[in-house]
Amino acid sequence: MGALPQHIAELIAQGRKLEAITLIREETGVGLAEAKAAVDQLSRSAPFNPIDAIASEDTKGEVQRRAYEGQTLEAIKLLREETGIGLKEAKALVDQMPVDAQRRTSGSLRLVVAAAVVVLLLGALAALLLSS
């Protein structure tokens, strides 16, 4: 987990909610209502999801949709553009999001099929070269 979400969690744990709200707003540019809602959710002992503390609901939804659909790079790029966080932190957040297993499987299956076709073509080429 990156420094910003960890620092926000520490501020909330110390009862310094106003500082946490201010930090979220300064670092991410979200509005007061969004920052306060994130801090309120985190302070109610909800499971800590760092993206809640740094992204608007619209951004969070779009990032999660892209991650689920297997568009990992696009999800990371959007998260970075909208929140200003670093590449490593954005990648860690996106990597924690659920991914459509069928899309992941179909991508792997396509790779296996492509590799099988290449092997067959190479075998046919080798047979032609050896028979000549």
N, C-alpha and C positions, 0 to 999 in steps of 0.2 A: 504494500500500500504506500502511496506517495506521501510526501511531507504535508501538503495542504489538507487532505482529508484527515490525516492523523492529528494534525494540530487542531482542527475544528473539533474532532472528537474529544480531545483533551480539554479544550476550553469548555465544552458542554459538561463534561464530567466534573469540572471544577466549579460549575455554576456560573460561568462567565458567558451567558447566552448572548448578551448584547455585543460583546467582542466577537463572538462566533458569527453572528449575523453580519456585522460590519466587515469582517474578513472575507466572508463569502461574497458579499456585494463588491468589495474592492477587487478581489481576484478574478471574479467571473463575470461581473457586469449584470447579474440577474437583479430583478427588482426586490424591493423591501419585502413584499408579501411572499415571494418565492423563497427568499433567504430565511424569513421567519418560519415559514411552513417547514422547511428542511430542518431547521434547528428544533422546532417543536416535535417533529417526528422522531428525530434522533434522541431527544431528551426523554421521550416516553418509553425508553428502553426497547424501541423497535430494533430489529436486526440492522446493524450498520451497513448501509449500502452507500459507498462514497459518491456514486453518481448523483444520488439524491441531494447531496450537499453542494454540488457544483453546477448542476445543469437544470434548465427549466424543464417543465413537464413535456413541452413539445419536443425539445432536443432529446430528452431521455427516451421518449417514445420512438422517435425516428432512429436513434442510435440502436435501440433494442431491436427494432424491426429489421434494420440492415444486418445486425449481427445474427439474428435468427435465420435470415435468408442466406447466410453465408457470405455476405458482402463485408467481410472483416475490415479490409483496407478503407472502404468508404465510411464505415462506422467510426473507425479511429480518426479519420480525417475530419469528419463532421464534429466529433467530440472535441477535438483539438481546436477547430475553428471557433466553435461556440463557447468554449470555456477558457481557452488559453493555457490549458495544462500541457505538459510535455508529452513527447511520443511514448516514452516508457510507461508513464502513468496511464495514458489513454489506452495503450495496448493491454495493460494489466486489467483495466476495467472491462474492456470489450471481451477479453478472453474469459472472463468470469460469467458472461451472459450466456443463456441457453442458445443452442444452435439446432436448427431443424435436422434431425438425424437422417431423414430421408435425403435431404439435399447433400449432406456430407457423404452419405453412402453412394448416391448417384454420381457424385463427382469422382469418388474413388473407383467406382465401376467403370466409368468412362476411361480413366487412366489405365486400368487393367486391360480393357478391350483394346485401347490404342497400342499398348505395349505388345499384346498378343498379335495384332496385325503386323506390327513392325517385325517381330520375330518370324512370322510366317513369310513375309516378303523377303527377309534376309535369307531364310532357308531356301525359298524358291530361287533366289538369285544365285546362291551358292550351288544349288543343284544344276542350274543352267551352266554355270562356269565350269563345274567339274565334268559335265557331260560333253563339253566342247573340246 
